[in-house]
């Protein structure tokens, strides 16, 4: 694939995989993530999106390890690998990026396509709240194998680009709805494939303290004063894995190591809370 994943038309094999509504949504999102539209929507994220998230959270975001992000910024594309509890996980991370870091930013957050790319409501939410950054979609369906392979290629291309490109990904795939915020779902190897091929700056992140329901989240932040908690780890040295052949077992080893660091951050959060 070209280093610019938006320069070529959507492959015919992918178009054939997608239903008419899905294809429309993917094509619109691709256009919105292409320059100069991406620059426009990034400005919207900074001026509107980050302000809205900060308002919903009432500014209550507690973070540790921010120095790791600052040190990595400007060195290359950054891949945040995080646990997945709520719809707002990466919104909080992106808010910190927009409010604290200087310079150009291009953010991409892959999502499950069944909602955001199969319904008009999902498409509207992607535009109104994420400014089209929830791209590309991953359907995790046998019927959409070509589309998912294309999405992994797009993410790999983005992760191989220069400073200012930020990708946030959840190897668990779906939200973990377990009441125990220190539990994790089984992780998928696709993240390992992206890391092995593109070799971005990989920063593990643990996120907790939020709820997917907006009314509940507003109550927690405004009435009960509960903060969102974000812990950033140091960039990972995965050189020993890069020497291994590009195959499933290698990708799984990479994901396992990255998520082990996420779990360590989670345990540090648990210990800090007594």
C-alpha positions as CSV (number, residue, x, y, z in Angstrom):
1,X,0.0,0.0,0.0
2,X,1.1,3.6,-0.6
3,X,2.4,5.5,2.3
4,X,-0.6,7.7,1.9
5,X,-3.5,5.3,2.4
6,X,-6.0,7.8,1.1
7,X,-4.3,8.6,-2.3
8,X,-5.7,5.6,-4.1
9,X,-9.3,4.6,-4.7
10,X,-10.9,2.1,-2.3
11,X,-9.9,-1.3,-3.7
12,X,-12.5,-3.2,-5.6
13,X,-12.2,-6.3,-3.4
14,X,-13.1,-4.1,-0.4
15,X,-16.0,-2.4,-2.2
16,X,-17.4,-5.8,-3.1
17,X,-17.2,-6.9,0.6
18,X,-19.1,-3.9,1.9
19,X,-22.8,-3.4,1.8
20,X,-24.1,-0.3,0.1
21,X,-24.5,1.7,3.3
22,X,-21.2,0.5,4.7
23,X,-19.4,1.5,1.5
24,X,-21.0,5.0,1.6
25,X,-19.8,5.5,5.2
26,X,-16.3,4.2,4.5
27,X,-16.0,6.4,1.4
28,X,-17.2,9.5,3.3
29,X,-14.8,8.8,6.2
30,X,-11.9,8.3,3.8
31,X,-12.6,11.6,2.2
32,X,-12.8,13.4,5.5
33,X,-9.5,11.9,6.6
34,X,-7.7,13.1,3.5
35,X,-5.9,16.4,3.4
36,X,-6.9,19.2,3.5
37,X,-10.1,18.0,5.1
38,X,-8.2,16.2,7.9
39,X,-6.6,19.5,8.9
40,X,-10.0,21.1,9.2
41,X,-11.4,18.3,11.3
42,X,-8.3,18.3,13.5
43,X,-8.9,22.0,14.2
44,X,-12.5,21.0,15.2
45,X,-11.2,18.4,17.5
46,X,-8.9,20.9,19.2
47,X,-11.4,23.7,19.5
48,X,-14.7,21.9,20.0
49,X,-14.0,18.2,20.8
50,X,-11.4,18.6,23.5
51,X,-13.5,21.4,25.1
52,X,-16.6,19.2,25.1
53,X,-14.8,16.2,26.6
54,X,-13.3,18.5,29.3
55,X,-16.7,19.9,30.0
56,X,-18.2,16.4,30.4
57,X,-15.4,15.4,32.6
58,X,-15.6,18.8,34.5
59,X,-11.8,18.9,33.9
60,X,-11.4,15.9,36.2
61,X,-8.7,14.0,34.4
62,X,-5.9,12.6,36.6
63,X,-2.9,11.4,34.6
64,X,0.5,10.0,35.3
65,X,3.5,9.3,33.0
66,X,2.7,12.3,30.8
67,X,6.5,12.9,30.5
68,X,6.7,9.7,28.3
69,X,4.3,11.3,25.8
70,X,6.2,14.6,25.8
71,X,9.5,12.8,25.2
72,X,8.1,10.8,22.4
73,X,6.3,13.7,20.7
74,X,8.1,14.8,17.5
75,X,10.1,11.6,17.2
76,X,7.7,9.7,15.0
77,X,4.2,8.3,14.7
78,X,2.8,7.2,18.1
79,X,0.7,4.2,18.7
80,X,-1.3,4.3,22.0
81,X,-2.3,0.8,23.1
82,X,-4.9,0.8,25.8
83,X,-7.4,-1.3,27.7
84,X,-11.0,-0.7,26.7
85,X,-13.8,0.1,29.2
86,X,-15.9,2.9,27.7
87,X,-16.7,4.8,24.5
88,X,-14.7,7.7,25.9
89,X,-11.3,6.1,26.5
90,X,-9.5,7.6,23.6
91,X,-11.5,10.8,23.7
92,X,-9.8,11.6,27.0
93,X,-6.4,10.7,25.6
94,X,-7.0,12.9,22.6
95,X,-8.2,15.8,24.8
96,X,-4.8,15.7,26.7
97,X,-2.9,15.7,23.4
98,X,-4.8,18.7,22.0
99,X,-4.6,20.7,25.2
100,X,-0.9,20.1,26.0
101,X,1.1,19.3,22.9
102,X,2.2,21.8,20.2
103,X,2.2,21.4,16.5
104,X,0.4,19.4,13.9
105,X,-1.7,16.4,15.0
106,X,-3.5,13.7,12.9
107,X,-5.5,11.3,15.1
108,X,-7.0,8.0,14.0
109,X,-8.9,5.6,16.2
110,X,-10.1,2.3,14.6
111,X,-13.5,1.1,15.7
112,X,-15.9,-1.8,15.3
113,X,-17.8,-1.2,12.2
114,X,-21.1,-2.8,13.1
115,X,-22.4,0.4,14.7
116,X,-20.3,3.3,13.4
117,X,-20.4,2.2,9.8
118,X,-23.7,0.3,9.5
119,X,-26.1,3.0,10.9
120,X,-26.8,6.6,10.2
121,X,-26.6,7.3,13.9
122,X,-23.1,5.9,14.1
123,X,-22.0,7.9,11.2
124,X,-23.5,11.1,12.8
125,X,-21.7,10.4,16.1
126,X,-18.4,9.9,14.2
127,X,-18.8,13.3,12.6
128,X,-20.3,15.2,15.5
129,X,-18.1,14.0,18.3
130,X,-15.0,12.3,16.8
131,X,-14.6,14.6,13.8
132,X,-14.3,11.6,11.6
133,X,-11.3,10.2,13.6
134,X,-13.0,6.9,14.2
135,X,-11.4,5.3,11.2
136,X,-10.8,2.8,9.8
137,X,-13.6,0.3,10.7
138,X,-12.9,-3.3,11.7
139,X,-16.0,-5.5,11.3
140,X,-14.5,-8.8,12.6
141,X,-16.9,-10.8,10.4
142,X,-15.9,-13.5,7.9
143,X,-17.9,-11.8,5.3
144,X,-15.8,-8.6,5.7
145,X,-12.3,-10.2,5.7
146,X,-11.1,-8.1,2.7
147,X,-12.3,-4.9,4.4
148,X,-10.6,-5.8,7.7
149,X,-7.3,-6.7,5.9
150,X,-7.5,-3.3,4.2
151,X,-8.1,-1.6,7.5
152,X,-5.0,-3.2,9.0
153,X,-3.0,-2.1,5.9
154,X,-4.3,1.5,6.4
155,X,-3.3,1.4,10.1
156,X,0.1,0.0,9.3
157,X,0.7,2.8,6.7
158,X,-0.4,5.5,9.2
159,X,1.9,4.0,11.9
160,X,4.8,4.2,9.5
161,X,4.4,7.9,8.9
162,X,6.2,10.8,10.6
163,X,5.7,12.9,13.7
164,X,2.3,14.2,14.5
165,X,0.5,11.0,13.5
166,X,-1.3,9.4,16.4
167,X,-3.2,6.1,16.4
168,X,-5.1,4.8,19.4
169,X,-6.0,1.1,19.5
170,X,-7.6,-1.4,21.8
171,X,-6.3,-4.9,21.3
172,X,-9.3,-6.3,23.2
173,X,-11.5,-5.2,20.3
174,X,-14.7,-4.7,22.2
175,X,-15.5,-2.9,25.5
176,X,-14.9,-4.9,28.6
177,X,-18.2,-4.6,30.5
178,X,-17.0,-6.6,33.5
179,X,-17.5,-4.6,36.7
180,X,-13.9,-5.2,37.6
181,X,-12.0,-2.4,35.9
182,X,-8.7,-4.3,36.3
183,X,-10.0,-7.3,34.2
184,X,-9.2,-7.7,30.4
185,X,-10.8,-9.4,27.5
186,X,-8.9,-11.8,25.2
187,X,-6.7,-9.7,22.8
188,X,-6.5,-10.0,19.0
189,X,-3.2,-10.3,17.2
190,X,-3.9,-7.6,14.6
191,X,-2.2,-4.9,16.7
192,X,1.0,-7.1,16.8
193,X,0.9,-7.2,13.0
194,X,0.7,-3.5,12.7
195,X,3.5,-2.9,15.2
196,X,5.8,-5.5,13.6
197,X,5.3,-4.0,10.1
198,X,5.4,-0.3,10.9
199,X,7.5,-0.1,14.1
200,X,5.9,3.0,15.5
201,X,6.6,4.5,19.0
202,X,4.4,2.2,21.1
203,X,3.1,3.7,24.4
204,X,1.0,1.5,26.7
205,X,-2.0,3.2,28.4
206,X,-4.3,2.2,31.2
207,X,-7.6,4.1,31.4
208,X,-10.2,3.8,34.2
209,X,-12.8,5.8,36.2
210,X,-15.3,6.4,33.4
211,X,-18.7,5.1,32.3
212,X,-20.1,4.7,28.8
213,X,-23.4,6.3,29.7
214,X,-23.3,10.1,29.3
215,X,-25.8,10.8,32.1
216,X,-23.9,8.5,34.5
217,X,-20.6,10.0,33.5
218,X,-21.9,13.5,34.1
219,X,-23.2,12.5,37.5
220,X,-19.8,10.9,38.4
221,X,-17.8,13.9,37.3
222,X,-20.1,16.8,38.4
223,X,-22.0,15.5,41.4
224,X,-19.6,12.9,42.8
225,X,-16.3,14.4,41.7
226,X,-14.9,11.2,40.3
227,X,-12.0,11.7,37.9
228,X,-11.0,9.8,34.9
229,X,-7.6,8.1,35.5
230,X,-5.0,7.8,32.7
231,X,-1.6,6.2,33.1
232,X,0.9,6.4,30.3
233,X,3.9,4.0,30.3
234,X,7.3,4.4,28.8
235,X,7.7,3.6,25.0
236,X,8.4,0.0,24.6
237,X,11.5,-1.6,23.2
238,X,10.3,-4.4,20.9
239,X,13.5,-4.9,18.9
240,X,13.8,-8.6,19.8
241,X,10.3,-9.2,18.3
242,X,11.1,-7.3,15.1
243,X,13.8,-9.9,14.3
244,X,11.2,-12.6,14.3
245,X,9.3,-13.6,11.1
246,X,6.0,-11.9,10.2
247,X,3.5,-14.5,11.3
248,X,0.7,-15.1,13.8
249,X,2.8,-16.3,16.7
250,X,5.1,-13.2,16.4
251,X,2.1,-10.9,16.4
252,X,0.7,-12.6,19.5
253,X,3.9,-12.3,21.3
254,X,4.0,-8.6,20.6
255,X,0.4,-8.0,21.7
256,X,1.0,-10.1,24.9
257,X,4.1,-8.0,25.8
258,X,2.3,-4.7,25.2
259,X,-0.8,-5.7,27.2
260,X,1.4,-7.0,30.0
261,X,2.7,-3.4,30.3
262,X,-0.9,-2.1,30.3
263,X,-1.7,-4.6,33.1
264,X,1.3,-3.3,35.1
265,X,-0.1,0.2,34.7
266,X,-3.4,-1.1,35.9
267,X,-1.8,-2.7,39.0
268,X,0.0,0.6,39.8
269,X,-3.4,2.3,39.6
270,X,-5.0,-0.3,41.9
271,X,-2.1,0.1,44.4
272,X,-2.5,3.9,44.3
273,X,-6.1,3.6,45.3
274,X,-5.4,1.3,48.2
